[in-house]
Amino acid sequence: MLKVLVSDPISDLGIQQLMDAEDVVVEKKTGLSEDELVQIIAEYDALLVRSQTKVTEKIMEAGKNLKVIGRAGVGVDNINLEAATKRGIIVINAPDGNTITTCEHAFAMMMALARHIPQAYAKTIQGTWDRKFLGVELRNKTLGVLGMGRIGSEVAKRAKAFGMDILGYDPFLTEERADKLGITLATVDQIVRNADFITVHTPLTPETKHMISTKQFEVMKKGMRIINCARGGVIDEAAMLVALEQGIVEGAAFDVFEQEPPAADHPFLHNPKIIVTPHLGASTIEAQENVAIDVSEQVLHILRNEPFKNAVNMPPVAPSVMNKLQPYFVLGEQIGTLVAQLNNQAVQEIHVEYAGDLSEVDTQPLTRYIIKGALSRHFGSDVNIVNSMHLAKVRDVNIVVSKTAATKGFTNLISVTLKAGDGSDRRIAGTLLNGYGARIVQIDKFPVDIAPEGNLLFISHNDKPGIIGNVGTLLGNNDVNIASMQVGRKIVGGEAIMVLTVDKAVPKEVLEDLLKQPEMNKAQQIAFS
């Protein structure tokens, strides 16, 4: 018999299929300390947790028969993924179980915001019959949805039923998919300028942190309303308070904060124009049961050696293959990260080409690292080496892998091309050089020799005398030290690129000054974590 330990409170309905399985014994023992778990975990094949149990390396070392750890929820911060991977223990979660619940909470917040429901309720129960709460209809209003993933798409469906016009933004949203959803594809700037309501549904990444801040509030419609049930920090809280005071924002609804829980004197908690809830997006009976049901099903598949999904750590790889691929994992992710940061269009296809010795082995694990890097700009920590392929699929991004023996002078070469819906593409190629390590050897059509690390400054310009000197002078005047520089061109006087390694991140205002220089086309910061 297979034994499953449930160490956090999970309803019987959520684990019913495990309890009904003839080949499985389920035992519930909650509130155990690390030492208590260490004493008993060796007899179990699977461990089910929520967020209370901290699954440490010590626990996994004691779990001699442990095959799978299931997290009944999305986040896996309480599980040591590296330790699980080293021991060959599969870790799974339930990323889809709270989609509808979070969507409905965002919509409830939007309706409460439109009709001042919390404020009217508070006055009424205090004995004040105040009918001066003048709201607005959702019908015929423009809703901007920032992030058209699972949750954002569901919000858009419901908003359409209310007669709203939908503007949707997502870095992977194409015209074709937008048409299928019945919405209008828009940029962040178009949404900010035209929306009556804005709701955000993006992960928190360097790209999305404060994506709505002072600059965006300044061009918004006066009297607009904004909702955040995604991640604290996507909307600049300080800037939003100023926009409220100025009358740009009529009201806001926040389920998440930059720091949770917020301090008792947080201004959001005392502003009559802001509705707040304590991170309740996934807090419904159905969602809590759904995530447990999803995880229980996958645990059962793993214990029975059946196909499974939603693993969040490294899948098993043959040692011989791992030995060949291991040195390329970091390089692959760096190439994906670089090409994604250079691309500003909605991606339809990611083409990965392996040349040389890599063409002779199963490169699927390496491809996962590359796709993780390519998606991490927009998904942040929500993407990992196991779910990267799935996230690309649900965003309608086609993954193409090809192999060739020709290496263009390198023992091995990895080339990644992002193809956009408008026909444009960005291409990065990299390799490992003995004695030098990881190197980027091609950016688009230009040959280069760059170490993918630290802070890079990518500049596209027209090949004219004096440009390199102008760039060096401007950076020097702003205390930005250049460690190395690479330049590339195809023809004299034509399009050229410059890639500089700098000692620190280049301030935004310096990038803007660079673009004001003659013959400059683009100046962009590239960062590797």
N, C-alpha and C positions, 0 to 999 in steps of 0.2 A: 504493500500500500504506500502511496505517496502522501507525505505529510506537509501540511501548510499551516504556518503560524501567522495569526492575525494579531499584531502587537499594538494597534491603535483602534479606537472605536470606529467600527464600520458596521452598518446595518446588515441584518440577516438577508434582506432582499438583495443588497448589493453583492453578496457572495453566495447567493442561493445556488448558482450552477456548480460552484465548487463543493458545496455541502451535499448536493444531489448526486455528484459523480461517484460511481461505484468504486473507482480505484483511488479515491482521495479521502484523506482524513483531515478535517479542519479543526484547529484548536485556537481558542481566543484567550490570550493572556496579555492584558493591557497594563500600562503604567510601569513596565519593567525598567530597571536601571540597566546601564551598559553591562555591568558585571553579571546581573541576573540573566540577561540575554546570552552572554558568553557561556554561561553554565548549561543552557538548554538548547542552543541553536543547532548543535551538531546533529540532532535527530530529525531536522526538518529539511525538506527539499525546496521549499519556497517560503518567502516572507512577504506579508502584505502590510503596508504602513500608510499613514497619512502624513502629517507633518510633525507629529510629536516625537516619534521615535527617531533618534539620530543613529543611522546605520554606519558605524565606524569600521575602519580597517580591522580593528581588534575583533569585532563581532564577525566579520567575514572570514577572518583566519580561523575562527572557531567553527564556522559553518562548513564542515567538511563535505556535507552532502548538498549544500546550497547551490541551486541551479538558477534561480531567478528571484529578483526582488521587485515587487510591484508597488508603485506609488499611486494611490487612488487620488489623483489630482494631476496638475500640470508641472509645477516646480519640483525639482529633485535636489534642492540645495541641502537637504538633510541626509543625502546618501553620498558616500565617498565613491564617485564614479571611477576614479583612477584605480582604486583598490579593487573594485568589482571587476574591472576590465582585466587587471593583472591575474585575477583568480578565475577568469572565464565565467563570471556570474553575469547573466543578462539583467539589465535594469530596464523596466518599462514604465510608461506613464499613460495618462489618458488625456491627450491634447484636445480632443473634440467634445468631451463630455459637458463642458460649460459654455459651448457656443451660443445656444439659444438663450440660456439663462442670462448671460452677460449682455446679449443683444436686447433682450426684453428690459433689463435694468436700465440700459442706456435710453431706450425709448420711453420708459416710465419717467426718467429724469427729464427728458425733453418735454413731455406733456406737462409734468409738474411745473417746469420752468415757464412754459407758455401760459399757464393759467394760475400761477402763484398759489398752488395748492397747499404747500407746507405753511406759508405765511398766513393764508386765510384760515386754515385749520387752527393754527396757534391762537389767532385772535378770537375765533369762535368759541373755543373751549374755555377761554379766559372771560367769556361773557360779553364780548363786544360784537355786535351784529354790524359788520362793516362790509357793505356791498360795493365799495369803491375799487376793488381789485380788478382792474381792467386788463384782461389778457389778450392774446392773439390766437387766431386759428393757424393750424398747420397747413391747411389746404391752400394751394397756390403759392406757398412759400418755397424758397430755394434752400435745400439742405446740402451742405458740403460734407462729404465723408472722406476724411483723411485716413486712408488705409482700407483697401478693398479686399481684405482676406476673408476668412470664414465669418467673423463677427460683423465686419463692416458690410459685407454682402447681404447678410440677413437683415441688418438695420435698413439698408437701402430697399429691400423687398417690402418691408413693412411701411416705410415712408411713402413708397409709391401707392400703396393701398389707401393712404391718407390724402392722396392728391398732391403730394409734394413733387417738385422738380429736383432731380438728384444730379449733383456734380460730384464725380468720384475721382480721387487721386490714389494711385498706388504705383510704385516704381516698376511693377511687373504687369500693370493693367494696360492691355492693348485696346485699340479701337474695336476689334472683333469681339473681345470679351465684354467690353462695355455695352456694345449693341445687344448682346445676348442678355445682359442684365437689365436692359432698358434704361440705361443711365447715360449721361454725357461725360466723356473723358475730359478731365481738366487738370491744369497745373495747380500747385499749391497757391500761387499768386492769384490765379483766376477764382479759386474758391474763396480766398480771403477777401477779395474785392466784391464778390457778387452774392455770397451766401447770407441768408437771413438767420440760419442756424448752422453751426459747425459742430460735428462730433468726431472725435479722434479715436482711431482703432489701430495704432501702430505699436510695435515694441519700442522700448527706450534704448536708443543707440546714439553714438556721437552724431549721426545724421539727423536724428529726430529730437534730440534734446533741445528744448526751447524752440522748436520749429514754429511755434506761435509765440512771438515776443513783440517788443515795442514796434519794430519795423512793420510787422504784419497788422498790429492793432491800428496803426496810424492810417491805413488805407481801407479799413473795414467800413461797411455800412453803419451809419449811426443807428443804434438801437438793436444791433444783432445780439444773438444769444449763443452760448458756447457750452459744450458738454464734454467731460473727460471721464470715461469709465475704462480707460486703457492702462496707462502707466503715469505715475506722478513724474513731472519733469518734462513731459512733452509740451505742456503749456507753461510758459514763464509766469509763475504765480505773482511775482512782484509787478510785472508789466501789466498783468490783467487787472490788478487792483487799481492801477493808475487809469486804465481804460474804463473801468467802472465809474471812477470818480469823474472822468471827463464826459461820461454819457455815451461813449462809443459802444460799450457793452451794456445792454439793458439788464442782463442777468446771466448767471453761470451756475452749472451743476457739476459738482466734482465728487466722484467716488474714490479717487486716489489722490495722494499727496506726494510732494517731493521727499518729505520725511514722514514716515508712519511709525506709530501714531503721531499726529501733529501735536505741537505744544499747546498747552491750555490757552495761551494768549495768541494763537495763530489767528490772523485777521479774517480768514475765511469763516471761522466759527462764530464770528460776531457781526458779519455783514448781512443786512437784510435782503440783499440782492443775490446772495449765493446760497444754493441748496447743497448740503453736504451729507454724505453717508459714509460709514466706516468700511470701505472696501468690500462691498456686498455683492459685487458683480456675479460671483459664482455661488452665492449663498441661497440656494433653493433646495428643497427636499429632492426634487427630480435630478438636479445637477449632481448632488452628492451621491445619489444612488447610481446615476448614469456612469460616473467616473469609476465607481467601485465595480459595476457590472462590466464595463469595458476592460478594466485591468484583470478582473477574475477570468474573463474569457481568454485573454492572451496568456495568462499564467497557465491555464489548463492546456492551451495549445503547446506551450513550451515544455511542460512536464510530459506531454505525450509525444514529443518530437514532431509536432505538426507545424506548418507554416504560421508565422506570427508577425505582428507589426508593432510599431510604436516603441521600439527599443531606443534607448538614449545613450548607449555606450558602444564601444567597438564590437562589431560582430566577430565571431571566431574566424581566424585566418590561418591557413596551413603555415607552420613554422618556416618552411623553405621559401614560400612566397613572401612572408613577412620580412625575412632577412633581406630580400632584394628591394622591397618597397619602402621599408622603414626610413632609410635616409632621405627619401623623396617626399615624405608626408608634409614636413614643414614647408619645403619649397612649393609643393602643389597648392597648399593653402595660401601662401604668399602670392603666387601668381593669380589665383582667383581673387584675392583681396585687391591686388593692384588693378587688374582689368576692370573690376566692378567700380572702383573709385574713379577711373578715367571715363567710364560710360555714364551718359546722362539721359539715355533713351530707354523706353520700355523694352525689355529683353524678350525675344521670342525663342531664341535658340542659343545654347551653349555648346560649342564644338570643341572637344578635347582631342588632341592628336598626340600619340606617343610614338617616338622615333628611336631607333637603336635597340639596345638590349631590352628596354621596357616593352617593346612590341611582342616579346616572346613569353611574357608572363600574364597572369590574370591581374589586371590593374584596377579591378572594381573598387577595392578599398582605397586606392589612391585617388580615384575619380571622386569618391565621396568627400575627401579632404578638399579637392579643388572646388567642388560645388559648394561646400560649406563656406570656403573663402569668398566665392562669388556672391553668395547670398547674405553673408554676415553684415555687409554694409547696411542692409535694410532690415534684417531680422535680429541682429545682435546675438545675444545669448540664447535666443529661441531656436537657433539652428545648430545642429551638431552633425557629426559624421554619419549618424544612422538615419536621421530624418531629413537630411539635406535633399536626397533624391525625391522623397515624397513631397517636400515643400515646393520643389521645382515643378513637380507634376501638377499639384493643385493650383499653381499659378499659371498653368498652361505653358510652361517653359520646356521646350524640347531639348533633351540631352542627347548629343551625338558623339560617339567615341570611335575614332579611327586609329589605325596603326600602320606604320611603315618602317621598313628597314633602313631607309635613307636618313642620315642624321645631320647632313650639312656641316660635317667636320666635327661633330660632337659625339661622344660615346652614347649619350642619351639626351633627348630633347623633349620637353613638354611644351606644347603650344595650346593656348586657350583663346578662343575667339567668341566674343559676345556679338550676336546678330540681332539687330533691332528691327522693329516693324517697318521703319521708314527706309529700310535697305542699307543703312549704315552698319558698320561693325568696328569693333576694337579688338586688337590682337596683341597678346603678350606671349613671349617664349622664354623659357628658362632652362637651366641645366645645373649640374653639380660639377665643379672643376676641382681636380685634385690639388690640394694645397690652398685653395681659395674658397671652397664651399659653394653655397648657393649664389647663382648669378642670374640676373635678367639680361638676356642677350638680344632681345628684340622688342620694340614698342611700335605697334602698327607696322609701317614699312621701313622703319629706321633701325639699323643695328646699333646696339649699345652694350655697355658692360657695367652693370650696376649691382651692388649688393642690396637685396631686398630687406632692409632693416631701418629702424629709426624713422627720421623725418626726411621726406623727399619733397622737392619742389619741382613740379612739372610745368614747363613753359613751352607753348607753341607760338612760333613767331615767323615772320618773313626774314629770309637770310639777307641781312644788310649789315654793313660795317658799323661797329660801335655799340651793337646791342648787348653783347656780353659785358662790355665795360659799364654800360648804363645799369644793367642788372646788379653787377657787383657793387657799384657805388651806392645804389639805392638800398640794398640789403645791409651794407656796411654802415650806412648812416642811421639805420634802424637797429643796430646792434645784433644783426643776424649773421653769424659766422658760417662761411662756406667750407665744408670739409672736402668735398670733391665735386667735379663737374663733368658731365658728359654732354656732347653736342652731336647732332645727327642731321644730315641733309642728303637729298638725292641729286639735286642740281644747284649750281651756283645761282643765288638770288631767288630761289624758290622757297617752298615750305620747309621749315626746319623745326627741330625740337631741342630743348635744353633740359637736362635733368640734373638737379643739384642736391647733394646731400648736405643738410644743414644741422647745426647743433641743437636747435630747438624749433618748436612749431613757429611758423611764420604768422604774425598777427594778421587778422582779416583786413585791417586798413592798409597794411603793406601790400597785400595781394591786390587790393583795389588800386593802389598807386602804381603797381607794376603794369596793370592793364591800361593805364593812362599813357604809358610810354609809347613812342612811335613804333609801328610795325608789330605790336604785340597782338596776339589773337586769343591767348588763354593763359592764365596763371593759376595753378591749382596745387593745394597742399595734399600730399599723400602720406598717410601714417600707417605704420605696421605696429600691431599690438605686441 
